[in-house]
Amino acid sequence: MDVLPLAVCVPLCDTLSRATAFDAAMAHIETARLALLGPGLLTVNLNATTSNDPPDEVQLQRLWSSNPQAYPVAGRKRKTLTPWTRQLVVRAEVFIGEGDKALAEVFDDHALIAALGLRAVVNVPLLEDGRCAATFNVLGARARWMPEEIALVRLLALLATPWVLRERGDAMR
């Protein structure tokens, strides 16, 4: 039977339950992600699309980053509807991209991703009322994800969801 390591779970439960701020909560989740999955990148992007935006576009706004030098928390970016945006943002389904070619097909900044030594991504939609309110994005140095690793990313995304939704409310005001 696969079990999450107590050395990661207990500290995460203890620190996350006592966190009082979004950045602190995300730092605790990032510490667990690093311990469980190794080197990589964690970002959270808000779905900042409004009814005034063109129907073939989504707007994403980075809310948190484990590497703010390379991926700073910043303004919004427009994305056209692609298979990736349709899957992740419109249908609110997990996206898994593995290997340099897959990342180049999806991300405009694939050269920066490759330069950071990252080769695979798991994007998890964070849902509010069944719709994608934000995305929890983990990139790793591996070329392929193991099913257990994908499950860990999804679990961490669930832990982040209430924090992200609360911060989203503040950021959208």
KEKESE-62383 format. One record per atom (N, C-alpha, C, O): x, y, z. Coordinates in steps of 0.001 Angstrom, whole numbers, plus 500000, padded with zeros to 6 digits. Atoms other than C-alpha are relative to their C-alpha. Example, Ala and Ser with C-alpha at 12.3 -4.5 7.8 and 13.67 -1.06 7.14 Angstrom:
2
500890498810500000512300495500507800500900501200500000501936501181500665499180498810499940513670498940507140499230501090500730499739502198500899
! end
This chain:
173
500840498826500000500000500000500000500890501245500000501812501352500809499271498733500041501336503466499034499485500912501109498280501041501321500348499119498893501404505882501943500800501290499846501980501266499494499279498732499983502273509548502070500948500016501197500575499568502282499028500002498900505400510064504190499537500888501160499138502037500970500363499230498803504639511155507746500875501233500151500414502269500632499072498878499869507704513407507618499568501199499165500026502316499404500536498911500813505864515476504996498584500343500444498238501516500581501420499781499693502212515014505970499764500711501333498970501649501405500238499414498676502408515880509652500394501479500020499594502309500453499668498574500013504340519142509206499057500824499110498696501945499466500918499269500876502082520147506290498661500226500689498127501335500658501278499847499289498928519498508304500115501013501134499240501861501311499806499089498862500316521328511339500178501444499552499561502346500118499724498620500417501604524382509465498857500583499192498515501753499367501080499481500836498788524702506949498771500345500831498084501327500550501171499729499159496111524517509638500179501264500834499201501849501299499732498798499197497798527399511461500330501227499146500509502322499679499664498872500876498543529580508432498887501045500059497704500711500129500980498915499948496846532952508512500021500852498734499171501725498559499884499211501218497941534347505153500231499088498801500809498008498921499882500750501247497829533139501563501448499627499699501741498462499428498602500288500337501585533452500970500601498944500922501373498096500475499492501006499058502348531437504106499438498623499664500172497635499663500615501282500349499882528709503137500648499417498744500953498226498693499387500491501234501349528475499639501454499583500232501925498625499618498618500398499686504888528355501050500027498620500660500926497826500385500075501322499366503875525362503203499687498922498959500256497831498993500330500954501069502333523644500181501207499788499096501468498663498670498794500124500825505480524365498156501058499166500701501747498382500049499041500813499247507645522865500911499648498516499867500529497679499669500438501389500165505575519675500720500225499527498566500677498404498343499802500370501403505680519699496905501463499673499740501776498680499083498570500215500194509458519984496960500450498691500643501221497939500048499628501238499304509802517166499510499451498760499288500113497723499244500655501156500626507399514878497620500417499784498546500497498645498085499802500101501447508280515652493997501355500487499515501693500318498344498675499537500399511740517206494001499974501346499302498953502034499288499870498684500610512985520241492109498938500245498929498526499340498204501000499638500985510500522103489987499490501400500234500166502226500848500622498688499913508192525072489825498528499815500334497863498930499795501426499960499683504796525769491366499511501419499766500066502375500309500653498709500172502616528609490150498501499805500141497977498705499964501459499971499969498983529530490643499563501169499135500018502296499329500530498962500870497135531471487954498501500105500191497791499100500216501439499770499937493726533034488342499423499994498601500067500446497653500762499821501232491179532698485580499340501364500145498326501503500828500468498619499883490633536445485196499124500401498820498914501588498571500851499735501150488399536124482144498676500601500459498085500152501441501283499364499691485342538369482198499064499877498804499478499471497718500984500055501095482182538538480116500309501037498922499769500949497820499617498985500985483727541566478344501124499538499074501406500184498064498901500506500817486591539479476944499455499293498768498345498763498796500434500731501191486395538029473426499723498534500333500406497957501179500373501379499665484758534579473443501072498957499685500998497831500177498948500952500355487876532944471958501290500247500775502363499816500351498830499722499182490232534170474700499707499745501471498564499824501922500071500032498540490932533576478366501104500914500514502125501103499854498978499188499347492844535858480705500473499262501241499670498771502034499405500628498827495217534422483274500856501030500730501559501828500110499243499072499163496757536347486148500755499185501044500145498489501855499201500772499053499647534848488118499800500552501404499991501741501658500288499626498620498770534883491805501141499611500940501369500269501955498926500482499129501703532936493271501026499255499162500689498635498152498921500683500704505061531574492155501070499570500990501442500332501883498891500464499163507734529457493823501334500530499491502348500421500179498786499408500572510288531155491536499633501375499446499491501537498234500436498682500459509330534835491401501014500723499116500653501671498418499023499393500901512584535735489634499673499628498552499667500495497678500313500461501353511675533641486576498533500201499650498201500520498508501441499895500207507883533759487008499384500906501058498775500427502014500505499069498983506921536905488910498476500057500029497797499825499029501427499713499876503470537564490237499815501330499284500442502330499634500088498811500847502337540084487676498594500160499439497631499560499918501268499701500644499584541354485464499422498824499246499860497682499386500737501028500733497290539461483189500626499720498644501287500573498053499594500354501354498097537604480000498825499342499302498090498548499889501083500564500811495686536727477244500476498726499317501594498660498807499728501258500695495580533196475864498825499723499063497664499877499443501073500390500908493642532126472814499493498625500408500149497900501156500522501337499732491441529073472990500780498998499154500749499025497924499208501069500600493702526132472240499509498694500623498689498730501540500381501238499302493304522454473096500333500055501494499572499538502312499609499878498593495173523261476366499025500867500781498541500443501830500917499121499265492978526210477402498594499423500050497892499579501049501331500625499983489828524344476396499926498903501052498944498809501789499987501101499037490814521309478482500077500511501430499282500109502280499722499563498636492118523137481544499004501038500506498453500883501595500799498874499524490090526343481761498521499844499658497662500077500509501405500084500410486903525712479779499328498747500560498260498837501165500604501248499512486249522033480630500415499657501421499873498725502015499522500201498620488097522231483984500483498568500222500065497887501159499409501336499914490061519027483404501512500117500198502143501038499678498555500029499773493587518188484574500714499837498662500283499062497807499166500121501187496229518641481878501361499467500423501945499935501401498675500554499755499416516571481801500798500143498709500401499636497660499110499845501138502232517565479461501356499427500348501939499769501376498748500695499698505339515426479255500966500120498827500635499797497686498955499891501008508544516124477388500063501392499387499097502154499414499745498672500553510022519146475673499039500343498864498561501475498780500895499746501138507884518795472538498597500365500482497984501301499968501347499719499473504633518709474523499945501390500628498961502107500449499974498674499379505640521811476499500087501094498939499454502140499077499879499010501076506627523661473304498676500193499270498396501289498784501299499892500662503191522922471828499003500810500815498048501356500262500985499393499113501422524422474846500410501385500500499567502274500621499568498793499308503550527203476329500863500899499119501826500442498503499211499010500742504849530363474654501396500146500591502350500439499870498712499818499310507655530492477228500746498675500169501468498494501150499380501330499881508857526930476587501518500072500053502144499194500645498545499880499931512447528147476105500456500284501438501455499726501891499682499735498599512494529558479658499770498749500842500575498430501717500294501244499280510888526367480961501154499014499817501629498422500786498885500918500284513599524291479261501287500481500664502052499675501194498786499454499384516342526638480515500034499751501505501109499645502096500085500300498570515119525998484067500105498498500276500055498068501428499855501446499847515515522260483435498685499287500239498673498161500735501331500573499774511761521611483555499510499335498724499634499898497636500326500778501192510383518958481224498590499432499994498175498816499012501364500545499954506866518045482353499140500881500902499640501525501824500924499151499250503794519792483724498735499235500359498271498370499615501360500398499620500627518971485620499279501293500353499670502002501281500851498838499718497991521727485500498688499477500557498019498655499930501235500436499349495079521248487891499056501197500096499429502229500653500957498911499827491962523411487626499500500031501441499167498996502020500568499817498664490847524818490967498583500512499787498367501554499168501394499748500348487079524834490929499255500804501049499470500668502253500966499280499180484490527196492290498667499872499279498519500327498144501309500263500615480885526187491614500133499236498681499396499494497730499827500850501169482137523631489077500748500638498845500928499998497809499286499302501065484038526204487002501445500261500429501738500383501618498584499757499724487790526790486727500199501450500436500078502372499629499741498670499457488554529761488988501489500324499953501872501493499918498550499819499995492329529236488944500641498688499561499974497658499454499266501210500339495004526771487918501200499855500934501864500833501277498882500385499133497576525017490116500963499266499086500636498201498564499101500457501058500623524386487945501322499531500583502043500306501213498736500556499517503520522102488801500798499518498809500334498701498014499060500456501014506466521684486488501132499274500696501562499670501780498936500796499408509145519097487150501114499714499011500960499899497804498829500308500818512548518051485871499866498668499273500602498407498321500180501301500628511313514580484949499374500159498614498708501160498346500611499984501329510284513782481361498582499430500037497753499757499188501318500631499870507276511729482516499591499978501468500428499853502362500544500078498650505025511753485563499549498576500290499011497897499415500558501266499529504234508622487530498567500288500471498290501399500923501375499767499543500520508181488365499930500487501449499081501312501786499988499568498596501357508591492076500372501478500124499856502184500991499588498602499972503034511927491360498857500917499563498644501980500146501159499223500457500009513203489446498967500078501121498378501134501351500948500003498876497810512174492381500464500943501108499639501624501717499474499084498986500107514084494773499772501458499601499387502279500435500231498631500474499884517232492633498528500357500175498204501452500633501438499735499863496093516945492585499604500178501463498762501018501778500282499865498572496010516480496362500481501354500529499766502021501278499488498694499583498202519539496923499124501122499445498902502130500115500897499000500593495938521484494562498718500134500821498223501241501032501200499946499155492926520549496685500277500744501304499439501512501777499641499286498772494736521777499794500142501501499752499846502309500632499815498584500328495516525064498024498691500698499653498590501917499792501217499388500534491995525626496698499339501021500923499072502131500464500663498973499188490386527373499709500834501265500160500293502369500216499117498845499875493409529633500067499976500838498731499912502067498785499996499301501285493441530495496377498665500714499778498641501858499324501303499371500214489709531174496256499819501226500893499239502226500470500089498838499102489927533484499261500870501139499458500447502294499433499097498968500548492911535319497740499472500538498686499639501720498385500595499567501268491151535432494371498968501084500249498919502081499530500999498986499668488296537335495969500643501340500310500140502386499899499295498759499681490755539885497322500660500599498760500631501815498571499281499506501178492731540132494056499068500562498945499447501470498205500938499566501028489646540603491892499252501279500386498524501845499571500692498783499561488385543547493944500700501232499519500254502345499797
! end
